[in-house]
Amino acid sequence: MILVFGTTGQVATELRALLPEAVFLGRDEADLTDPAHCAQKIAALKPEAVINAAAYTAVDKAETDEDAAALVNGAAPTEMAKACAALGIPFVHISTDYVFDGSGETPFAPDHPTAPLGAYGRTKLLGENGIRAAGGPFAILRTSWVFSAHGNNFVKTMLRLGAERDTLTIVADQIGGPTPARAIANACVDIANRLKTEPNTAGTYHFSGAPDVSWADFARAIFKKAGITCAVEDIPTSAYPTPAQRPANSRMECHTLDATFGIHRPDWKAGLADVLKDLEKTT
């Protein structure tokens, strides 16, 4: 049995479809602000593997709520990893490109020095460091620009705004790889299963969609695929200030994940087509 923390997030929703036999713990059953309680759940259930698909993802809110974000993103996964290490079972955790400073134009490799720009990245890095120190078979899967037919994400926001307006101004100087949540869910399961028999594959990996693109060009692709006639006007990040600073460069080097697990970078255009089909079914 696989135990998953999270029930309603984008990746957790995809995991529920992928793993109907798994046990899923929402925040009503596992309080992420009580890390010890999360560890107790693992010890009591004794699963074969644990996937943590829960996180504090409100990037801007974290700037004024860092203590809460640090509990959920830092202390909770650390205690989960310790509980998994005690049982000798795999722990798979989803992290983020926000642990880097977003400088330059070269894709960030998993071993590149970290330098978070804000509270969200700092708290995610706390979790990463705690997981590595726990001593069990783990995989940290850093990803970026997650989208799906569920929850709140860029694709759904663009579909809504594009249908309402003739023109949208979209940031064009942030570059990254949009990543389908379904692909992340599949990768997490594949990695967890592999870690059961090959704990030596433990480590930190990157997984993002291809090809890399700007937010503005991603929006154009969404509108084209959805048949929405909304023009996109490029703007710099400076024209759209937010409480938390976003990385300008979210490109991620994903070769080690491919070499170790045979998991290729997903084609976000194909993922976008799937999401649009899923949304059509619900409307």
FENHU-V778088 format. One record per residue. N is the residue number from 0. RES is the residue in three letters. D_LAST is the distance of its C-alpha to the last C-alpha in whole Angstrom. Layout:
# FENHU-V778088
n = <N:N>
res = <RES:RES>
d_last = <D_LAST:D_LAST>
This chain:
# FENHU-V778088
n = <0:1:2:3:4:5:6:7:8:9:10:11:12:13:14:15:16:17:18:19:20:21:22:23:24:25:26:27:28:29:30:31:32:33:34:35:36:37:38:39:40:41:42:43:44:45:46:47:48:49:50:51:52:53:54:55:56:57:58:59:60:61:62:63:64:65:66:67:68:69:70:71:72:73:74:75:76:77:78:79:80:81:82:83:84:85:86:87:88:89:90:91:92:93:94:95:96:97:98:99:100:101:102:103:104:105:106:107:108:109:110:111:112:113:114:115:116:117:118:119:120:121:122:123:124:125:126:127:128:129:130:131:132:133:134:135:136:137:138:139:140:141:142:143:144:145:146:147:148:149:150:151:152:153:154:155:156:157:158:159:160:161:162:163:164:165:166:167:168:169:170:171:172:173:174:175:176:177:178:179:180:181:182:183:184:185:186:187:188:189:190:191:192:193:194:195:196:197:198:199:200:201:202:203:204:205:206:207:208:209:210:211:212:213:214:215:216:217:218:219:220:221:222:223:224:225:226:227:228:229:230:231:232:233:234:235:236:237:238:239:240:241:242:243:244:245:246:247:248:249:250:251:252:253:254:255:256:257:258:259:260:261:262:263:264:265:266:267:268:269:270:271:272:273:274:275:276:277:278:279:280:281:282>
res = <MET:ILE:LEU:VAL:PHE:GLY:THR:THR:GLY:GLN:VAL:ALA:THR:GLU:LEU:ARG:ALA:LEU:LEU:PRO:GLU:ALA:VAL:PHE:LEU:GLY:ARG:ASP:GLU:ALA:ASP:LEU:THR:ASP:PRO:ALA:HIS:CYS:ALA:GLN:LYS:ILE:ALA:ALA:LEU:LYS:PRO:GLU:ALA:VAL:ILE:ASN:ALA:ALA:ALA:TYR:THR:ALA:VAL:ASP:LYS:ALA:GLU:THR:ASP:GLU:ASP:ALA:ALA:ALA:LEU:VAL:ASN:GLY:ALA:ALA:PRO:THR:GLU:MET:ALA:LYS:ALA:CYS:ALA:ALA:LEU:GLY:ILE:PRO:PHE:VAL:HIS:ILE:SER:THR:ASP:TYR:VAL:PHE:ASP:GLY:SER:GLY:GLU:THR:PRO:PHE:ALA:PRO:ASP:HIS:PRO:THR:ALA:PRO:LEU:GLY:ALA:TYR:GLY:ARG:THR:LYS:LEU:LEU:GLY:GLU:ASN:GLY:ILE:ARG:ALA:ALA:GLY:GLY:PRO:PHE:ALA:ILE:LEU:ARG:THR:SER:TRP:VAL:PHE:SER:ALA:HIS:GLY:ASN:ASN:PHE:VAL:LYS:THR:MET:LEU:ARG:LEU:GLY:ALA:GLU:ARG:ASP:THR:LEU:THR:ILE:VAL:ALA:ASP:GLN:ILE:GLY:GLY:PRO:THR:PRO:ALA:ARG:ALA:ILE:ALA:ASN:ALA:CYS:VAL:ASP:ILE:ALA:ASN:ARG:LEU:LYS:THR:GLU:PRO:ASN:THR:ALA:GLY:THR:TYR:HIS:PHE:SER:GLY:ALA:PRO:ASP:VAL:SER:TRP:ALA:ASP:PHE:ALA:ARG:ALA:ILE:PHE:LYS:LYS:ALA:GLY:ILE:THR:CYS:ALA:VAL:GLU:ASP:ILE:PRO:THR:SER:ALA:TYR:PRO:THR:PRO:ALA:GLN:ARG:PRO:ALA:ASN:SER:ARG:MET:GLU:CYS:HIS:THR:LEU:ASP:ALA:THR:PHE:GLY:ILE:HIS:ARG:PRO:ASP:TRP:LYS:ALA:GLY:LEU:ALA:ASP:VAL:LEU:LYS:ASP:LEU:GLU:LYS:THR:THR>
d_last = <34:32:32:29:29:25:22:19:20:18:21:22:18:19:22:21:19:22:25:24:28:28:29:27:28:26:28:29:31:32:33:33:36:38:39:41:39:37:40:41:37:38:42:41:38:40:37:38:36:34:31:30:27:27:28:29:27:27:29:30:31:33:36:37:36:37:39:36:34:37:37:34:34:38:39:37:36:40:41:38:40:43:42:41:44:46:45:45:41:39:37:34:33:30:32:31:33:34:37:38:39:37:41:42:40:40:38:39:40:40:43:43:45:42:42:39:39:37:37:34:35:39:37:35:39:40:38:39:42:43:41:43:46:45:47:44:42:39:37:36:33:32:29:27:24:22:18:15:11:13:15:16:17:18:16:13:16:16:13:13:17:17:14:17:20:22:24:24:27:26:29:31:33:32:31:30:28:24:23:20:20:20:23:25:24:26:29:29:30:32:34:34:35:38:39:40:43:44:44:46:42:42:41:39:36:34:31:28:26:28:29:30:29:29:26:26:26:23:21:22:21:18:18:19:17:14:16:16:20:21:24:25:29:30:32:34:33:36:34:31:33:32:34:34:35:33:34:35:35:33:34:34:37:35:38:39:36:36:40:40:37:36:33:32:30:26:25:22:21:21:19:17:16:15:13:11:10:9:6:5:6:4:0>
